[in-house]
Amino acid sequence: MNSKIKKFNKYSNNLRKLILDVYLKNGGHLSTSFSCIEILVSLHFGNFIKISKKNYKNKNRNIFILSKGHAELAYYSLMYKLGILNKKILYNETGSEQFTLGDHVDHKIPGVELTTGSLGHGLGFAAGISLAMKKNSKKYKQYVLLGDAECSEGSIWESALFASFQKLNNLVAIVDRNNIGALDYLANFTSMEPFKKKWESFGWFVQEVDGHSISDLLKSLKKCNKSNKPNIIIAKTTKGKGIKLLENNPIWHVKKLEDPSDILQAKKDLEE
């Protein structure tokens, strides 16, 4: 394993530890945050998204949209790691309503481009920015992270058609493909297959990768924007990845991790 991949894996594990700590104090969506950690780390530490305390208000840069807004713990913890949020804000110790962190990301919080959690909006928003950038001859790229259950929303496919028609090759969508939507497995309430072929039929350049492999994610991100098609990376993940009790179990979308023995085991899992 080369040093860069090893370093990014360490970042991912440290981020999970921080998220668990914040969750135990303030609650939130734990398992859905854990499935997308390597995706967020690859994007932000792999220099695809260059956001900092100095430039987060500047729109002349690559933009990231967290469309699956219920991964708020992951994103807010990442913003803390990047120096955009301080510790008091992360742990909701400010006493200020302006910066109270909720259970979905909010555009009022530094580093957040769009309030999401009501699913199906992020791709259309990112596509609109992508079109504006192309029309203004700007080479910035837009990245959007979707949940796979979110892809049952009609607005996603409307946006997919729009992006293909406009040849928005500066748009990169990533699907957190954990096969769970809220409190059930996708197969029990919707038909997503053939998922890859659907995106291809809509005119997108499609890649499928292991969503917990930093190496695979970095390689796929580098392959984007090589054609005149919008890009999508289907990242196969495990909901709750890193804590065995949570992994691939829909109940932990909302069920609280509060039994002392479960908490102790969760912390041990993250030390392995």
C-alpha positions as CSV (number, residue, x, y, z in Angstrom):
1,M,0.0,0.0,0.0
2,N,1.6,3.3,-1.0
3,S,2.0,6.1,1.5
4,K,-0.8,8.3,0.1
5,I,-3.4,5.5,0.3
6,K,-2.3,4.6,3.8
7,K,-2.5,8.2,4.9
8,F,-6.0,8.6,3.4
9,N,-7.2,5.3,5.1
10,K,-5.9,6.8,8.4
11,Y,-7.9,10.0,7.7
12,S,-11.0,7.9,7.1
13,N,-10.6,6.0,10.4
14,N,-9.9,9.1,12.4
15,L,-13.0,10.7,10.8
16,R,-15.1,7.8,11.9
17,K,-13.8,8.1,15.5
18,L,-14.7,11.8,15.5
19,I,-18.1,11.2,14.1
20,L,-18.9,8.6,16.7
21,D,-17.8,11.0,19.5
22,V,-20.0,13.8,18.1
23,Y,-22.9,11.4,17.7
24,L,-22.6,10.2,21.3
25,K,-23.0,13.8,22.5
26,N,-25.5,15.2,20.0
27,G,-27.1,12.3,18.1
28,G,-27.7,12.3,14.4
29,H,-27.4,9.8,11.5
30,L,-24.5,7.6,12.3
31,S,-24.7,4.6,9.9
32,T,-25.5,6.6,6.8
33,S,-22.5,8.9,7.6
34,F,-20.2,5.9,7.9
35,S,-20.9,4.5,4.4
36,C,-19.6,7.6,2.6
37,I,-16.4,8.4,4.5
38,E,-13.9,7.2,2.0
39,I,-15.8,9.0,-0.7
40,L,-15.6,12.3,1.2
41,V,-11.9,11.8,2.1
42,S,-11.0,11.0,-1.5
43,L,-12.7,14.1,-2.8
44,H,-11.4,16.6,-0.3
45,F,-8.0,15.3,0.5
46,G,-7.4,14.1,-3.1
47,N,-7.6,17.8,-4.2
48,F,-10.7,17.4,-6.3
49,I,-12.5,19.7,-3.8
50,K,-10.3,22.5,-2.5
51,I,-12.3,24.2,0.2
52,S,-10.9,26.0,3.2
53,K,-11.8,28.7,5.8
54,K,-10.4,31.3,3.4
55,N,-12.3,30.3,0.2
56,Y,-15.6,28.6,1.2
57,K,-17.6,31.6,0.2
58,N,-15.8,31.8,-3.2
59,K,-17.9,30.2,-5.9
60,N,-15.0,30.2,-8.4
61,R,-13.8,26.8,-7.5
62,N,-14.9,23.2,-7.7
63,I,-18.1,22.8,-5.8
64,F,-19.4,19.8,-3.7
65,I,-23.1,19.2,-3.0
66,L,-24.0,16.6,-0.3
67,S,-27.4,15.6,-1.8
68,K,-27.8,12.8,0.8
69,G,-28.1,15.4,3.5
70,H,-28.6,12.9,6.3
71,A,-24.9,12.2,6.2
72,E,-24.6,15.4,8.2
73,L,-22.3,14.0,10.9
74,A,-19.8,13.0,8.2
75,Y,-19.8,16.3,6.5
76,Y,-19.7,18.6,9.5
77,S,-16.9,16.5,11.0
78,L,-15.0,16.9,7.8
79,M,-15.5,20.6,7.8
80,Y,-14.0,20.6,11.3
81,K,-11.0,18.6,10.1
82,L,-10.6,21.2,7.3
83,G,-10.6,24.1,9.8
84,I,-13.9,25.6,8.5
85,L,-15.9,24.7,11.7
86,N,-14.5,25.0,15.2
87,K,-14.9,22.5,18.0
88,K,-17.7,24.5,19.8
89,I,-19.8,24.6,16.6
90,L,-19.2,20.9,15.9
91,Y,-20.4,19.9,19.3
92,N,-23.2,22.5,19.4
93,E,-21.7,24.3,22.3
94,T,-22.0,27.9,20.9
95,G,-25.5,28.7,22.2
96,S,-26.1,30.4,18.9
97,E,-29.1,29.4,16.8
98,Q,-27.3,30.6,13.7
99,F,-24.8,27.8,13.9
100,T,-26.8,25.0,15.5
101,L,-26.1,21.9,13.6
102,G,-29.2,19.8,12.8
103,D,-29.8,16.3,11.5
104,H,-29.5,17.4,7.9
105,V,-27.0,19.8,6.3
106,D,-28.0,23.4,6.1
107,H,-26.6,26.1,3.8
108,K,-26.3,28.5,6.7
109,I,-23.5,26.5,8.0
110,P,-20.0,27.4,6.6
111,G,-18.9,25.0,3.9
112,V,-22.4,23.8,3.0
113,E,-23.6,24.8,-0.5
114,L,-27.2,23.5,-0.3
115,T,-29.7,22.6,2.4
116,T,-30.5,18.9,1.7
117,G,-32.1,16.0,3.3
118,S,-35.4,16.4,1.4
119,L,-34.0,14.1,-1.2
120,G,-33.8,14.5,-5.0
121,H,-32.6,18.1,-5.3
122,G,-28.9,18.0,-5.2
123,L,-28.3,16.7,-8.7
124,G,-30.5,19.3,-10.4
125,F,-28.8,22.0,-8.4
126,A,-25.4,20.8,-9.4
127,A,-26.4,20.5,-13.0
128,G,-27.6,24.1,-13.1
129,I,-24.3,25.3,-11.7
130,S,-22.5,23.1,-14.3
131,L,-24.4,24.6,-17.2
132,A,-23.7,28.2,-15.9
133,M,-20.0,27.4,-15.6
134,K,-19.9,26.0,-19.2
135,K,-21.8,29.0,-20.6
136,N,-19.4,31.3,-18.9
137,S,-16.4,29.4,-20.1
138,K,-15.3,28.4,-16.6
139,K,-13.5,25.1,-16.1
140,Y,-14.7,24.4,-12.5
141,K,-16.3,21.1,-11.8
142,Q,-19.3,20.2,-9.7
143,Y,-19.4,17.1,-7.6
144,V,-22.6,15.7,-6.0
145,L,-23.0,12.8,-3.6
146,L,-26.3,10.9,-3.9
147,G,-27.8,8.1,-1.9
148,D,-29.0,5.1,-3.9
149,A,-32.5,5.2,-2.4
150,E,-32.5,8.9,-3.4
151,C,-32.3,7.7,-7.0
152,S,-35.9,6.5,-6.8
153,E,-36.9,10.2,-6.9
154,G,-38.2,11.3,-10.3
155,S,-36.3,14.6,-10.1
156,I,-33.0,12.6,-10.2
157,W,-33.8,11.2,-13.6
158,E,-35.1,14.5,-14.9
159,S,-31.8,16.0,-13.9
160,A,-29.9,13.1,-15.5
161,L,-31.7,13.7,-18.9
162,F,-31.0,17.5,-18.6
163,A,-27.3,16.9,-17.9
164,S,-26.9,14.5,-20.7
165,F,-28.7,16.8,-23.2
166,Q,-26.5,19.7,-22.2
167,K,-23.3,17.6,-22.4
168,L,-22.3,18.6,-18.9
169,N,-19.0,16.8,-18.7
170,N,-18.0,19.1,-15.8
171,L,-20.6,17.4,-13.6
172,V,-19.6,14.3,-11.5
173,A,-22.2,12.4,-9.5
174,I,-21.3,9.8,-7.0
175,V,-23.8,7.3,-5.7
176,D,-23.4,5.9,-2.2
177,R,-24.6,2.4,-3.2
178,N,-25.3,0.8,0.2
179,N,-28.6,-0.8,-0.9
180,I,-30.5,0.5,2.1
181,G,-33.0,3.3,2.2
182,A,-33.8,4.6,5.6
183,L,-35.4,1.6,7.5
184,D,-35.4,-1.1,4.8
185,Y,-33.4,-2.7,2.0
186,L,-34.0,-1.2,-1.4
187,A,-35.0,-4.5,-2.9
188,N,-38.0,-4.6,-0.6
189,F,-39.6,-1.4,-1.9
190,T,-38.1,-0.3,-5.3
191,S,-36.4,-1.7,-8.3
192,M,-33.0,-0.1,-9.0
193,E,-31.6,-2.7,-11.4
194,P,-30.1,-2.6,-14.0
195,F,-28.7,0.5,-12.2
196,K,-25.5,0.9,-14.3
197,K,-27.3,0.4,-17.6
198,K,-30.0,2.9,-16.6
199,W,-27.4,5.6,-16.2
200,E,-25.7,4.5,-19.4
201,S,-29.0,4.7,-21.3
202,F,-29.4,8.3,-20.1
203,G,-26.1,9.2,-21.8
204,W,-23.7,9.2,-18.8
205,F,-20.2,8.0,-18.5
206,V,-20.5,5.3,-15.8
207,Q,-17.9,3.7,-13.5
208,E,-18.5,1.1,-10.7
209,V,-16.0,0.9,-7.8
210,D,-15.6,-0.3,-4.3
211,G,-16.7,2.7,-2.3
212,H,-14.4,1.9,0.6
213,S,-11.3,1.6,-1.6
214,I,-9.4,4.9,-1.6
215,S,-7.3,3.6,-4.5
216,D,-10.4,2.8,-6.6
217,L,-12.1,6.1,-5.8
218,L,-9.1,8.2,-6.7
219,K,-8.6,6.3,-10.0
220,S,-12.3,6.7,-11.0
221,L,-12.3,10.4,-10.1
222,K,-9.3,11.0,-12.3
223,K,-11.0,9.3,-15.2
224,C,-14.0,11.7,-15.1
225,N,-14.4,14.7,-17.5
226,K,-12.6,12.8,-20.3
227,S,-15.6,12.8,-22.7
228,N,-18.5,15.0,-23.5
229,K,-20.8,13.1,-21.1
230,P,-21.8,13.8,-17.5
231,N,-20.0,11.4,-15.1
232,I,-21.3,9.1,-12.5
233,I,-19.4,6.8,-10.1
234,I,-21.5,4.0,-8.5
235,A,-19.6,3.4,-5.3
236,K,-20.5,0.1,-3.7
237,T,-20.6,0.6,0.1
238,T,-21.8,-0.9,3.4
239,K,-24.1,1.2,5.5
240,G,-22.5,1.6,9.0
241,K,-19.1,0.6,7.7
242,G,-16.6,0.3,10.5
243,I,-18.8,-0.7,13.4
244,K,-19.9,-4.3,13.1
245,L,-23.2,-3.9,15.0
246,L,-24.3,-1.3,12.5
247,E,-23.1,-2.8,9.3
248,N,-25.8,-3.5,6.7
249,N,-28.6,-3.3,9.3
250,P,-31.4,-0.7,8.3
251,I,-32.6,-0.3,11.9
252,W,-29.5,1.8,12.8
253,H,-30.6,4.6,10.5
254,V,-32.6,6.0,13.5
255,K,-32.0,3.6,16.3
256,K,-29.8,5.1,19.0
257,L,-26.5,3.6,19.9
258,E,-26.8,3.9,23.7
259,D,-26.1,0.6,25.4
260,P,-22.7,1.0,27.2
261,S,-21.5,-2.4,26.0
262,D,-22.4,-1.6,22.4
263,I,-20.7,1.8,22.6
264,L,-17.5,0.1,24.0
265,Q,-17.5,-2.5,21.3
266,A,-18.1,0.2,18.6
267,K,-15.0,2.1,19.9
268,K,-13.0,-1.1,19.8
269,D,-14.1,-1.8,16.2
270,L,-12.7,1.5,15.2
271,E,-9.4,0.7,16.8
272,E,-8.9,-2.4,14.7
